[in-house]
Amino acid sequence: MTNPQAISTTGPVSAPVSAPAALTPVLATATTTELAPTAATETVAVPPAATKSKGADRRLARTMLSGPPSIDYLAFLKRLHVNYYTQGDDEFQPNLLKYCLGLGPEQRANSRHAALLEDMASRGFSRIRVVRRTNDILSMDLTWALCNERLEKLQCLTIYLEEIERYLAVVDRLLVLSRVCFEQGTEEEFTARSDEEKEGMWQRMVLFVERHTILFGTLREIDYPACPQSIRWSLWRALPVVLDPREIDATNWFRFHAQTDRTRLDHVTSIHIPAASFHFLQGYLETMEQSEPYLQRCRRLQAYEMPFLDASVDSFEWAVKEKLEAGYTRQDPPTPSLPSMSSLSLSDSNRPSHCSRVMVKHIKVQANIGVLDDWLEDVVFAFSESLETLSTRDDVSNPQLGSTLVTRWNLPRLRQLEMQRRRRSLRFDTGMLVHSPLLEELVLKDHMIYLNGFEWDAVVLQEPLRLPKLRILRLKGIPAITFHPHSFLTSRSADGQDDKGDGDEDFPGMPNLHTLSLNVNGSMDSLPTYALTQSEFQAPSWMTVPREMGEGEWTVPTSWSLLRDRSFWNWTWNLPLLTVLELRGEFGLYFDLAMLKRTPALEVLCLDIWSRFLPLSAQTRTLDLSELAVTQEQGGEAAVAGNDKQQDLLLLPRLTHLHLQGPWVINGPTLKTLFTRVMPNLVCISECGCKGFNLREWMEATVELEHLLSSSMVTMTPQDVPLQVIEDYELKAAERSSVVTLVNLLLKINEAMELSTLANWWPGERRQRELKVAGVVEYVFAGSLHTRPRRVLNSRSASMVG
């Protein structure tokens, strides 16, 4: 906004802006604003003591009568980017076209516009090439006209490469420029130039940055068009050095990486390049071989996040060497269950202080698996005493298949561990986590269990985990199959009380578990399409040809018997603090609903019974309410929904989000009882592939839910939607924009849920707030969105959901 103190009341602040004659109709002529005339006031008699001021009053009156002052708003201009507006891809604004065609002979003779205007006049209509080129010319001229008189104040500026000479001549006036955007203009115009012309423009672009850096050193950001890698490298080398940085991130990464040899790194504590920046940085990776290793100079480094790794530049071999020189040892003890691999052990004597070594606490990387495994072993050994969070993912584009073996780590301070292998199987010896008693989050996933040639004999059941502080557990693929369910054993009952008898073994298990996700489906769709077409990515033969069970032809790997062994998976564990439960594949298919009696704090439930390893005939499951029945003995342990005339059923008052996927068979009355009596406070519901009920029965069951905001039936088709149901329940079709908004929200990471995968079914927290404020419920079915007014909450039910 304009500073009131800078506005003169006696006349124009500055001279009018000069501009080329051709731009007169383009520029806004009203660059000044008029002040409202002063309101009329009554005449007041002036006392004799005030006669001295009569002269000043007369001068002020003459000033007011002479007209309102002019204000040069452009005097406050700091950032300038002009892109002249065109109505469409191939037509001008009518006024602009009329102006251009109405120019006189002398104006047309202007060498800059002659060819363009002649082409426009001779053809009688606008072509896309003419429109785009005119846009560039107007943008260039208008930019210069607006900034020429105030270059000293500009902080951000757009420069067209064909005008670079003009700005090179005035680079000494750009005192505070911090960002410059170089534009090459239309592709057709630039491509038509010779290689010598292009090279000259690129070199002058580099020269501009070099001169400005020498003169002022204020440039921080540059945007450039497509150009050779050598030019881009020269541009970033020409920028000012990052002075004594504390953090390296996406905003200063290019400047830093091109000048690591000049940058002081003594105080760098964080290198944070998130995965979202990978595509932005990918074109620059080819120049990484021009860099030198720099991590050893970051003596205060605590956090390191990188979406790519270079075997030499990002190596921590120096940290391993420093630790070995400090008196630590690295040994290879034999392991009975898995092949031995390099691991660590710390000598009891000659342990130095931590002050002389770098002690990184947080690491998150994504890289080619050929680089990642060896790099990870160096990291785990070098920073074993300090690591608190460790997250590693392999690059999905890597064609190499195989196994990642992890057998012996010693990370006593570790709180979060995530390992994902999308192109390899992950065989992780969880027994070593006994050395990580502070672990709060464990995520182990792979996607390779459906491939031919997989070594099923290598899959062995792990020992039960003892992680008393673990809050989040997410397992997928081989880590999920080999997980021992006795890890859930605790001495805590469903109401949170100590339930251990005198003779019971003191097994801590996971008493503080809040989030549990178990998945064995393999997720083939997470791999790129081109990968699935290659021979080495074909699914195993025992998966591709479905056979009916009972014929003696259907073969399933013996490791899957681990999931069906009821002596292990009896689902009788008490998890009183569990709030999120996601079970997919055979975990969902064999889940005993009676265990919900032992999870009174549950808020999110996802049960997906689709399985890639069973015939379709073996996947159907009928939802039986008897599994949720509560006996008199259990009444004291679980909340009860029922009365004398009805069966006593489990009540889950905190459950707000439910997703059922796969061939669940649920009839209409069961569905209504489930929603209204067992889960009365549901906010978001979704189903995919369920059967046994129709739209009317779905509406009858959900319309009774007072807190409902979103309901989704994914598998319905338009033929399944009776119009009478739409009318009976006063459903109104939402506008297309609302549908698009909903889809976008569904695909984003769900802010309200700890499991981002569930965002595919429920709207995010922001959307839920919007629905609550609007007082409507969304129904998604048959690819469309409908809404209805939300029921008015009574005071008691409203208090239950806050």
TIDRENRO-621521 format. One record per residue (C-alpha): x negated, y, z; residue in three letters. Coordinates in steps of 0.1 Angstrom, whole numbers, padded with zeros to 4 digits, always signed. Layout:
BEGIN
XYZALA ...
end
This chain:
BEGIN
+0000+0000+0000MET -0011+0036-0005THR -0028+0053+0024ASN -0006+0083+0033PRO -0036+0102+0045GLN -0052+0100+0010ALA -0022+0116-0007ILE -0026+0153-0016SER +0005+0175-0013THR -0009+0203-0034THR -0013+0186-0067GLY -0027+0156-0086PRO -0053+0136-0068VAL -0074+0130-0100SER -0073+0136-0137ALA -0050+0114-0158PRO -0065+0081-0169VAL -0079+0082-0204SER -0070+0054-0227ALA -0073+0047-0265PRO -0045+0061-0286ALA -0035+0026-0297ALA -0026+0018-0260LEU -0004+0048-0254THR +0029+0029-0257PRO +0015-0001-0238VAL +0002+0017-0208LEU +0028+0027-0183ALA +0031+0065-0186THR +0045+0069-0151ALA +0012+0063-0133THR +0023+0089-0108THR +0053+0090-0085THR +0075+0118-0076GLU +0081+0128-0040LEU +0117+0135-0030ALA +0124+0173-0028PRO +0124+0186+0007THR +0159+0188+0021ALA +0173+0224+0025ALA +0171+0239+0059THR +0188+0269+0076GLU +0170+0303+0077THR +0156+0311+0111VAL +0146+0345+0122ALA +0108+0348+0126VAL +0096+0365+0158PRO +0070+0393+0156PRO +0044+0370+0170ALA +0046+0348+0140ALA +0043+0374+0112THR +0006+0363+0106LYS +0019+0330+0092SER +0042+0346+0067LYS +0016+0345+0040GLY +0010+0308+0045ALA +0047+0301+0044ASP +0050+0319+0011ARG +0021+0299-0004ARG +0038+0267+0008LEU +0071+0277-0006ALA +0055+0284-0040ARG +0038+0250-0039THR +0071+0233-0032MET +0089+0252-0060LEU +0062+0243-0085SER +0072+0206-0085GLY +0063+0174-0068PRO +0027+0162-0067PRO +0012+0134-0088SER -0004+0104-0071ILE -0030+0083-0088ASP -0022+0048-0075TYR -0051+0034-0096LEU -0075+0051-0072ALA -0068+0022-0049PHE -0074-0005-0075LEU -0098-0032-0063LYS -0088-0064-0082ARG -0081-0063-0119LEU -0069-0091-0142HIS -0048-0083-0173VAL -0030-0109-0194ASN -0005-0091-0216TYR +0029-0107-0215TYR +0045-0123-0246THR +0080-0135-0247GLN +0073-0169-0262GLY +0045-0189-0277ASP +0049-0175-0312ASP +0067-0141-0309GLU +0060-0106-0297PHE +0080-0084-0275GLN +0103-0065-0298PRO +0090-0030-0288ASN +0054-0041-0293LEU +0061-0055-0327LEU +0079-0023-0337LYS +0050-0002-0325TYR +0024-0023-0343CYS +0042-0023-0376LEU +0049+0015-0373GLY +0013+0026-0371LEU +0001+0051-0396GLY -0026+0045-0422PRO -0054+0061-0401GLU -0045+0041-0371GLN -0044+0009-0391ARG -0078+0016-0405ALA -0093+0011-0370ASN -0118-0017-0376SER -0108-0035-0344ARG -0071-0039-0354HIS -0071-0036-0391ALA -0072-0073-0401ALA -0048-0083-0374LEU -0022-0056-0383LEU -0025-0063-0419GLU -0018-0099-0414ASP +0012-0091-0393MET +0026-0066-0418ALA +0021-0087-0449SER +0038-0118-0435ARG +0066-0100-0419GLY +0068-0123-0389PHE +0047-0132-0359SER +0026-0164-0358ARG +0011-0179-0327ILE -0024-0171-0338ARG -0016-0135-0343VAL +0003-0133-0310VAL -0026-0148-0290ARG -0052-0126-0307ARG -0031-0095-0301THR -0028-0105-0265ASN -0066-0107-0262ASP -0071-0073-0278ILE -0045-0056-0257LEU -0059-0073-0225SER -0095-0062-0233MET -0086-0026-0242ASP -0062-0022-0212LEU -0087-0037-0188THR -0114-0012-0199TRP -0090+0017-0198ALA -0079+0009-0163LEU -0113+0002-0148CYS -0137+0025-0166ASN -0131+0054-0142GLU -0132+0033-0110ARG -0158+0006-0115LEU -0175+0015-0082GLU -0145+0003-0062LYS -0137-0030-0081LEU -0141-0062-0062GLN -0127-0086-0088CYS -0129-0082-0126LEU -0121-0102-0157THR -0145-0098-0186ILE -0140-0111-0222TYR -0173-0125-0236LEU -0170-0105-0268GLU -0169-0073-0246GLU -0199-0084-0224ILE -0222-0057-0239GLU -0199-0030-0227ARG -0200-0042-0191TYR -0237-0049-0192LEU -0242-0012-0198ALA -0223-0003-0166VAL -0233-0032-0144VAL -0251-0007-0121ASP -0217+0009-0113ARG -0201-0023-0100LEU -0213-0017-0064LEU -0189-0041-0045VAL -0180-0067-0072LEU -0176-0101-0054SER -0158-0121-0081ARG -0160-0121-0119VAL -0140-0142-0143CYS -0154-0146-0178PHE -0129-0153-0206GLU -0137-0166-0241GLN -0104-0155-0257GLY -0083-0177-0280THR -0098-0211-0289GLU -0093-0204-0326GLU -0112-0172-0325GLU -0141-0186-0304PHE -0144-0218-0324THR -0148-0198-0356ALA -0180-0181-0343ARG -0214-0195-0352SER -0235-0214-0327ASP -0259-0185-0325GLU -0231-0161-0316GLU -0218-0185-0289LYS -0252-0190-0274GLU -0258-0152-0274GLY -0225-0147-0255MET -0234-0173-0229TRP -0269-0159-0224GLN -0255-0124-0219ARG -0230-0138-0194MET -0259-0152-0174VAL -0278-0119-0178LEU -0249-0100-0163PHE -0249-0122-0132VAL -0287-0120-0128GLU -0287-0081-0131ARG -0259-0077-0106HIS -0275-0100-0081THR -0308-0081-0084ILE -0290-0047-0080LEU -0264-0055-0053PHE -0262-0092-0044GLY -0225-0090-0036THR -0212-0117-0061LEU -0198-0148-0045ARG -0175-0164-0070GLU -0176-0168-0108ILE -0152-0184-0132ASP -0165-0193-0166TYR -0152-0209-0199PRO -0163-0242-0213ALA -0201-0240-0219CYS -0231-0263-0218PRO -0243-0278-0185GLN -0276-0258-0187SER -0256-0225-0189ILE -0235-0234-0159ARG -0266-0244-0139TRP -0282-0210-0148SER -0251-0191-0137LEU -0251-0207-0103TRP -0288-0202-0099ARG -0283-0165-0108ALA -0259-0159-0079LEU -0272-0147-0045PRO -0285-0173-0022VAL -0261-0185+0005VAL -0276-0167+0036LEU -0281-0189+0067ASP -0249-0209+0062PRO -0231-0227+0090ARG -0207-0247+0068GLU -0210-0259+0032ILE -0176-0264+0015ASP -0159-0261-0018ALA -0161-0223-0018THR -0199-0221-0017ASN -0209-0256-0028TRP -0220-0246-0064PHE -0241-0217-0052ARG -0257-0239-0025PHE -0263-0270-0046HIS -0280-0250-0074ALA -0303-0233-0049GLN -0310-0259-0022THR -0347-0251-0025ASP -0341-0214-0016ARG -0314-0219+0011THR -0322-0220+0048ARG -0303-0249+0063LEU -0314-0247+0100ASP -0279-0238+0112HIS -0257-0260+0089VAL -0233-0281+0111THR -0208-0292+0085SER -0208-0302+0049ILE -0172-0305+0039HIS -0162-0313+0003ILE -0127-0329+0004PRO -0116-0355-0021ALA -0091-0330-0035ALA -0122-0311-0049SER -0135-0341-0067PHE -0121-0333-0102HIS -0131-0297-0097PHE -0167-0308-0091LEU -0168-0338-0114GLN -0181-0318-0144GLY -0209-0305-0124TYR -0222-0339-0112LEU -0244-0343-0143GLU -0266-0316-0130THR -0272-0332-0096MET -0304-0348-0108GLU -0318-0312-0109GLN -0313-0309-0072SER -0336-0320-0045GLU -0327-0340-0013PRO -0317-0315+0013TYR -0300-0334+0042LEU -0332-0338+0062GLN -0334-0300+0065ARG -0299-0298+0081CYS -0312-0305+0117ARG -0279-0295+0133ARG -0256-0315+0110LEU -0226-0330+0128GLN -0200-0336+0100ALA -0204-0348+0065TYR -0176-0353+0040GLU -0182-0360+0003MET -0160-0374-0025PRO -0191-0387-0043PHE -0226-0399-0035LEU -0259-0396-0053ASP -0283-0423-0043ALA -0312-0399-0039SER -0298-0365-0031VAL -0273-0378-0004ASP -0296-0405+0011SER -0300-0409+0048PHE -0331-0431+0045GLU -0351-0403+0062TRP -0329-0406+0093ALA -0335-0444+0094VAL -0372-0438+0092LYS -0371-0412+0120GLU -0352-0436+0142LYS -0376-0464+0136LEU -0406-0441+0143GLU -0388-0432+0175ALA -0390-0467+0189GLY -0357-0483+0178TYR -0356-0516+0160THR -0335-0531+0132ARG -0331-0569+0133GLN -0312-0596+0114ASP -0296-0620+0140PRO -0279-0651+0125PRO -0241-0651+0125THR -0222-0684+0126PRO -0189-0673+0110SER -0200-0650+0082LEU -0233-0647+0062PRO -0258-0626+0081SER -0266-0591+0070MET -0287-0562+0081SER -0276-0549+0115SER -0290-0531+0144LEU -0300-0535+0180SER -0316-0509+0202LEU -0347-0517+0222SER -0343-0512+0259ASP -0376-0493+0263SER -0392-0464+0246ASN -0359-0447+0238ARG -0365-0411+0229PRO -0343-0381+0237SER -0317-0372+0211HIS -0330-0337+0208CYS -0357-0345+0182SER -0333-0364+0158ARG -0302-0354+0138VAL -0271-0368+0155MET -0242-0368+0130VAL -0207-0374+0146LYS -0183-0374+0117HIS -0187-0390+0082ILE -0161-0394+0054LYS -0172-0405+0019VAL -0159-0420-0013GLN -0184-0435-0037ALA -0194-0462-0062ASN -0195-0495-0043ILE -0230-0502-0056GLY -0243-0471-0037VAL -0218-0472-0008LEU -0227-0504+0009ASP -0264-0498+0013ASP -0258-0461+0021TRP -0233-0471+0048LEU -0258-0495+0065GLU -0283-0467+0068ASP -0258-0443+0083VAL -0245-0468+0109VAL -0280-0476+0120PHE -0293-0440+0120ALA -0264-0425+0139PHE -0252-0454+0160SER -0254-0434+0192GLU -0234-0404+0180SER -0209-0415+0153LEU -0173-0408+0164GLU -0154-0410+0131THR -0163-0430+0100LEU -0143-0433+0068SER -0155-0449+0036THR -0136-0457+0003ARG -0150-0472-0028ASP -0145-0455-0062ASP -0116-0472-0080VAL -0133-0467-0114SER -0161-0490-0104ASN -0158-0522-0125PRO -0179-0543-0101GLN -0161-0570-0082LEU -0172-0589-0051GLY -0171-0588-0013SER -0182-0563+0013THR -0194-0580+0044LEU -0196-0562+0078VAL -0208-0583+0107THR -0228-0564+0133ARG -0224-0528+0141TRP -0230-0511+0175ASN -0211-0478+0177LEU -0203-0471+0213PRO -0189-0436+0207ARG -0167-0445+0177LEU -0131-0433+0179ARG -0118-0436+0143GLN -0129-0462+0117LEU -0115-0464+0082GLU -0128-0488+0055MET -0109-0492+0022GLN -0121-0514-0007ARG -0100-0512-0038ARG -0123-0532-0060ARG -0137-0556-0035ARG -0125-0578-0007SER -0133-0566+0028LEU -0145-0592+0052ARG -0149-0573+0085PHE -0160-0590+0117ASP -0137-0573+0141THR -0155-0590+0170GLY -0182-0563+0168MET -0156-0537+0179LEU -0162-0549+0214VAL -0191-0524+0213HIS -0166-0496+0205SER -0144-0494+0236PRO -0133-0458+0228LEU -0118-0467+0194LEU -0084-0450+0189GLU -0077-0456+0152GLU -0086-0486+0130LEU -0078-0488+0093VAL -0091-0518+0072LEU -0077-0523+0037LYS -0086-0542+0005ASP -0066-0549-0027HIS -0084-0579-0041MET -0066-0609-0027ILE -0046-0616-0058TYR -0076-0620-0082LEU -0088-0652-0098ASN -0120-0666-0083GLY -0113-0652-0049PHE -0131-0673-0022GLU -0102-0684+0000TRP -0124-0706+0021ASP -0142-0674+0033ALA -0110-0662+0050VAL -0111-0672+0087VAL -0090-0661+0116LEU -0108-0635+0137GLN -0110-0634+0175GLU -0084-0614+0194PRO -0093-0577+0198LEU -0097-0560+0231ARG -0092-0523+0224LEU -0074-0507+0253PRO -0075-0472+0238LYS -0064-0481+0203LEU -0034-0460+0192ARG -0033-0466+0154ILE -0038-0500+0136LEU -0034-0503+0098ARG -0044-0535+0081LEU -0040-0546+0045LYS -0051-0576+0025GLY -0078-0598+0039ILE -0081-0578+0072PRO -0044-0583+0078ALA -0044-0620+0070ILE -0074-0627+0093THR -0061-0605+0122PHE -0054-0625+0154HIS -0019-0616+0168PRO -0030-0624+0203HIS -0046-0590+0202SER -0012-0577+0211PHE -0011-0596+0244LEU -0010-0572+0273THR -0001-0572+0309SER +0025-0544+0304ARG +0062-0551+0301SER +0086-0534+0278ALA +0094-0508+0304ASP +0057-0500+0309GLY +0053-0517+0342GLN +0024-0541+0350ASP +0038-0576+0343ASP +0007-0596+0351LYS +0010-0624+0376GLY -0017-0635+0401ASP -0029-0663+0378GLY -0027-0645+0345ASP -0058-0637+0326GLU -0067-0600+0325ASP -0066-0594+0287PHE -0063-0557+0279PRO -0052-0562+0242GLY -0037-0530+0228MET -0015-0515+0255PRO -0016-0480+0241ASN -0007-0489+0205LEU +0015-0462+0188HIS +0013-0471+0151THR +0012-0505+0136LEU +0010-0513+0098SER +0005-0548+0085LEU +0005-0555+0047ASN -0005-0585+0026VAL +0010-0576-0007ASN -0022-0566-0024GLY -0008-0536-0042SER -0017-0543-0078MET -0001-0510-0089ASP -0028-0491-0070SER -0053-0501-0097LEU -0055-0482-0130PRO -0035-0496-0160THR -0066-0502-0181TYR -0081-0524-0153ALA -0051-0547-0153LEU -0056-0554-0191THR -0091-0568-0186GLN -0096-0605-0182SER -0114-0603-0149GLU -0083-0585-0134PHE -0057-0611-0144GLN -0036-0624-0115ALA -0042-0660-0104PRO -0023-0687-0122SER -0005-0697-0091TRP +0011-0663-0089MET +0020-0657-0126THR +0044-0687-0131VAL +0071-0688-0105PRO +0082-0723-0094ARG +0111-0732-0072GLU +0102-0745-0038MET +0109-0781-0031GLY +0096-0793-0065GLU +0061-0799-0051GLY +0045-0777-0077GLU +0043-0744-0059TRP +0008-0740-0043THR -0001-0713-0019VAL -0036-0708-0004PRO -0040-0725+0030THR -0049-0691+0045SER -0013-0681+0042TRP -0004-0707+0067SER -0019-0684+0093LEU +0011-0661+0089LEU +0036-0689+0092ARG +0020-0705+0123ASP +0046-0698+0149ARG +0021-0706+0177SER +0003-0674+0167PHE +0030-0652+0152TRP +0058-0656+0177ASN +0066-0619+0179TRP +0070-0619+0217THR +0045-0591+0225TRP +0054-0561+0246ASN +0045-0528+0229LEU +0063-0502+0250PRO +0045-0472+0234LEU +0049-0482+0198LEU +0066-0454+0177THR +0058-0464+0141VAL +0062-0500+0128LEU +0055-0509+0091GLU +0055-0545+0080LEU +0052-0555+0044ARG +0051-0589+0026GLY +0052-0620+0047GLU +0048-0599+0079PHE +0082-0583+0071GLY +0097-0615+0059LEU +0089-0635+0091TYR +0093-0606+0116PHE +0116-0615+0145ASP +0140-0587+0150LEU +0142-0597+0187ALA +0108-0581+0192MET +0126-0547+0189LEU +0138-0553+0224LYS +0101-0549+0235ARG +0096-0516+0216THR +0119-0491+0233PRO +0100-0460+0220ALA +0102-0470+0183LEU +0110-0440+0160GLU +0100-0452+0126VAL +0108-0487+0112LEU +0098-0500+0077CYS +0105-0537+0068LEU +0095-0547+0033ASP +0101-0584+0026ILE +0088-0585-0010TRP +0059-0609-0013SER +0035-0615-0042ARG +0027-0650-0029PHE +0062-0666-0027LEU +0088-0674-0053PRO +0118-0651-0053LEU +0141-0678-0040SER +0120-0679-0008ALA +0121-0642-0002GLN +0158-0636+0005THR +0166-0629+0041ARG +0200-0624+0057THR +0201-0598+0085LEU +0217-0615+0115ASP +0229-0594+0143LEU +0225-0623+0167SER +0188-0615+0166GLU +0196-0582+0182LEU +0219-0596+0209ALA +0210-0588+0245VAL +0217-0613+0272THR +0224-0604+0308GLN +0189-0613+0318GLU +0175-0590+0292GLN +0199-0562+0301GLY +0175-0547+0326GLY +0147-0546+0300GLU +0164-0531+0270ALA +0191-0506+0264ALA +0225-0521+0255VAL +0251-0510+0230ALA +0284-0527+0236GLY +0314-0532+0259ASN +0335-0561+0272ASP +0352-0567+0239LYS +0321-0566+0218GLN +0288-0585+0217GLN +0261-0567+0236ASP +0235-0555+0211LEU +0202-0539+0215LEU +0203-0501+0214LEU +0174-0482+0198LEU +0182-0446+0208PRO +0149-0431+0196ARG +0148-0447+0161LEU +0153-0419+0136THR +0138-0432+0103HIS +0146-0466+0087LEU +0135-0482+0054HIS +0145-0516+0042LEU +0130-0530+0011GLN +0134-0563-0007GLY +0162-0588-0011PRO +0178-0583+0023TRP +0214-0596+0024VAL +0235-0574+0046ILE +0273-0573+0044ASN +0294-0542+0049GLY +0305-0548+0085PRO +0270-0557+0096THR +0256-0526+0080LEU +0281-0504+0098LYS +0274-0521+0132THR +0237-0518+0126LEU +0238-0481+0120PHE +0265-0470+0145THR +0258-0493+0174ARG +0221-0503+0172VAL +0206-0472+0155MET +0231-0443+0162PRO +0206-0415+0160ASN +0192-0422+0125LEU +0180-0391+0106VAL +0167-0406+0074CYS +0177-0439+0059ILE +0165-0456+0026SER +0169-0490+0010GLU +0154-0506-0021CYS +0165-0540-0034GLY +0190-0548-0007CYS +0223-0565-0015LYS +0255-0576+0000GLY +0272-0542+0002PHE +0284-0515-0022ASN +0284-0477-0022LEU +0317-0474-0003ARG +0305-0497+0025GLU +0272-0477+0025TRP +0291-0445+0029MET +0314-0459+0056GLU +0283-0469+0076ALA +0263-0437+0072THR +0291-0411+0075VAL +0294-0420+0112GLU +0258-0410+0119LEU +0259-0376+0135GLU +0223-0368+0130HIS +0218-0380+0094LEU +0200-0357+0070LEU +0190-0379+0041SER +0203-0412+0027SER +0187-0430-0003SER +0198-0461-0023MET +0170-0466-0048VAL +0183-0496-0068THR +0217-0483-0078MET +0227-0475-0114THR +0253-0450-0126PRO +0276-0480-0133GLN +0276-0489-0097ASP +0289-0455-0086VAL +0328-0453-0084PRO +0340-0418-0089LEU +0367-0424-0063GLN +0340-0428-0036VAL +0325-0395-0046ILE +0359-0378-0042GLU +0369-0396-0010ASP +0337-0385+0008TYR +0336-0350-0007GLU +0302-0355-0023LEU +0290-0327-0044LYS +0264-0331-0071ALA +0234-0309-0064ALA +0218-0287-0090GLU +0189-0300-0111ARG +0165-0277-0092SER +0175-0293-0059SER +0168-0328-0074VAL +0134-0317-0086VAL +0126-0301-0052THR +0136-0334-0035LEU +0115-0355-0058VAL +0085-0333-0052ASN +0090-0334-0015LEU +0093-0372-0015LEU +0060-0376-0034LEU +0041-0353-0010LYS +0024-0365+0022ILE +0051-0367+0048ASN +0043-0343+0076GLU +0066-0359+0101ALA +0054-0395+0097MET +0020-0409+0106GLU +0023-0433+0076LEU +0019-0413+0044SER +0031-0443+0024THR +0066-0438+0038LEU +0068-0404+0021ALA +0080-0422-0010ASN +0114-0427+0007TRP +0121-0398+0031TRP +0119-0360+0027PRO +0092-0343+0046GLY +0095-0324+0078GLU +0099-0291+0060ARG +0128-0304+0039ARG +0145-0319+0069GLN +0144-0285+0086ARG +0160-0270+0055GLU +0188-0296+0055LEU +0194-0290+0092LYS +0197-0252+0087VAL +0220-0257+0057ALA +0242-0281+0076GLY +0243-0307+0048VAL +0234-0343+0043VAL +0216-0355+0011GLU +0227-0387-0006TYR +0203-0400-0033VAL +0216-0428-0056PHE +0217-0437-0092ALA +0190-0412-0100GLY +0211-0383-0088SER +0214-0361-0057LEU +0247-0354-0039HIS +0254-0335-0007THR +0282-0333+0019ARG +0287-0312+0049PRO +0271-0325+0081ARG +0292-0336+0109ARG +0295-0312+0139VAL +0274-0326+0168LEU +0289-0328+0202ASN +0268-0315+0231SER +0257-0349+0243ARG +0245-0363+0210SER +0228-0330+0201ALA +0207-0332+0232SER +0196-0367+0223MET +0178-0355+0192VAL +0166-0322+0206GLY 
end
